[in-house]
């Protein structure tokens, strides 16, 4: 499968509101949509921010698990839909 097809499938998977969506999958999706990840300063710890223009998605990297929590997936979907990104 080519890279574009994989990213499209990940976007569709995110839209389906899965319970096992990982941070790595989210990073792949957001970067493919033009977002850039930044860390929140020296004391930010696991806090990261994805930016695209004036659209910001802030969250904690899951630890020790790799999967995002359900409320995180819901918030991300809401931000992406309101920003007309997906």
N, C-alpha and C positions, 0 to 999 in steps of 0.2 A: 504494500500500500504506500502511496506517495505521502509526503509530509503534509500537503494541503488536505488530502482526504482524512488523514489522522486528526488534524486540527478541527476540521468540520465535524467529525464524529465526536470529538471531545466537547465541542460547543453544544451539540445536540444532547449529549449525555448530561452536561450541566443543566440545560433547560429542563430535563426530565426530573430535576430535583433529587438526585441520588443520595443515599445515606452513606455511601462509601467513596465520595469524591475526595481525592487527595490534594494536598497543598501543591505538589509538583504538577499535577494535572491542571490545577487552577493557574499556576504560573505560566504554563505552556499556553493555555487559552488566552489569558490576558495579554501576554506578550505578542501573540499572533494577532490580537485586536489593536495593537499599537500602544499598549500600556508599558510604562517603565517602572520597575520596582526600586524603591529606595528604603533604606533602613532609617529608623527614627532617632538618629544621633547616637552618641556614645552610650547613653543610659537607656536606650530603647529596648534592649533585651531582644525578645522574640517578636517585637512589634515591627511590622512592615507596612509600607504604603505603596499602592500601585497608582500611578498618575497617567492621565491622558487628557491634555488640555485642562479644563476645569473640573473634570470628573476624577474624584479621589475614592479609592477603596482602601480603608485601613483595617488591619486585623492582626491578631496574634498568630504566629506560626504554631500549628498544633504540636504538642510535645507531651509525652513521648509518642503518642499515636501519630499517624500520618494523615488520617482523615479529618476533614473539616467537620465541625458540628453543624447540625441541621439549621440552626439560626444563622450561621455564617453563610451557608449556601443561599438561604432565603434573602438575606440582606444583599449579597452580591448580585443575585438575579434582579432584585428590585432596582439597584443602582444602574445596572447595565441596561435594563428596559427603560427606565426613566431617561437615561442619557441617549436613548435610541442607538445603542451600540450593538444590541442583538434584537 
